[in-house]
């Protein structure tokens, strides 16, 4: 019974999400247009994209216990490499995709091989430094490729027609949904594999893994490469969705946002991380328009100023969550169940 | 030759700011094991408070800088002490949650500053004698560089004396080496935590004020950009070591200036990252052993 529920709920959620562009429901306050309108689809696509990217970060932080502050670099690599290859070098779609896939494999492999030689806080610092180097490169605008502060546009001639134009926003939405599903399936398989079990063992007690005769380094490197690879793919989807590359993806704040998403939803859980990414993006986008609304603008300054900064609200919310709901949103059902004493069947019993 | 002198002194000025930020970070991490991401926010808050109090005080640039600077530094210390008391202390023994709280705080405080004072840069009061130059070995060096270097040198000496000759310094040094043993001996380490946080906040605010003088403007992104290099300095110098931070800060500041000039602009930041990678691969614990001195 649990098994059916375990597969059933994601499938139902997936079918509902896939049908969104066909629905013209209005959800007041949360969204500012009917579900099938291009603006709303764009926003929801961004939310889905971030639920996927947040899950790639969860592979590192939640499942392997690696506190990386450089994950933005891989998303940025996907965004910028694709934009540069298509727009500046005028490569076709397929050569570009091949090139980006190669980057997606090699970049995390090289950076992971170096930074995983140290652990803990030093690892966090090295990844932060590499991401900083990436940001500097983008700002430096070598050969005019990255466009510096302004970013670079996207050469739409090379992009399939299905992803161009406001009318095709629904295709972009499905692309983002497809990306989120892909990440979910890959992460589910990876975490369930024997390597995935080692990741979780490394997270819980790395010295013990070493004592048991397993070398943690290659397993951590696999996690790093997998997370980096999927994040680069996320960057490609981002580029198509936004229609250009902007330097904000290279900033340290972007990685911090990913960390916030994962912790918000629940580190070490797949649905939690995805939910966190979805909600964070939704709040980030919608709180911005809330701040412009007349209700907030009419408030006295003491309330108006903090409320008009989405990041202030998100940051405060995050601190409250760390204090009062340490497991993130994913732990809420269990907490609520804990209020009613009821014995959960063990997995073995449920399967029998 | 004159270019080299100018670069060296400017690099030292930059290193001075890195040192002020890094010494606080390093002590906090060494003593409490908290990687303080909110430190960047302390820099920004300190710089903006200094600017704001300066505007309120009025008068010439010198008065505004002096009054604003003093109150800004006090404000930075106060904010940091409050953060430690209200947010860090309840999470004692849960280091990951402590880091997460400082991350949330970095986002929230940064956004709050931007909300109150806007995203645009504000002109910082710089007295004219600091803009004037002094000729050293043929190089025209702006005088504010000497102020930065002097402030950092005073802080380095003061901090060393504080750690070496006072009772709190003794507790902090002992706590960096073995916190559990210090508590077991019946000494209240928590007071030392608050003091170290307040000290770190004051030094960060001082760095914010000096960076205001150096760049002659303050903007909401100031804290973050200084913080990343301060992190690099702390890792290179070794956590908990003031002397290590000082040496690493000078090295990072100089390398950045030389590479930016002799190679091309922006190379300096890359060279610093490369230096960090090299140091970590050769000596993962940083240059200095983990001792506060």
Interface residues (C-beta under 8 A of the other chain):
Chain A: X67 X114 X117 X118 X121 X122 X124 X125 X126 X128 X129 X130 X132 X133 X136 X137 X139 X140 X252 X253 X256 X257 X259 X260 X263 X305 X306 X308 X309 X310 X311 X312 X314 X315 X316 X318 X319 X322 X323 X326
Chain B: X29 X35 X37 X87 X90 X91 X96 X97 X99 X100 X101 X103 X104 X105 X106 X107 X108 X109 X110 X111 X112 X114 X115 X116 X224 X228 X231 X232 X234 X235 X239 X265 X266 X269 X270 X272 X273 X276 X277 X280 X281 X284
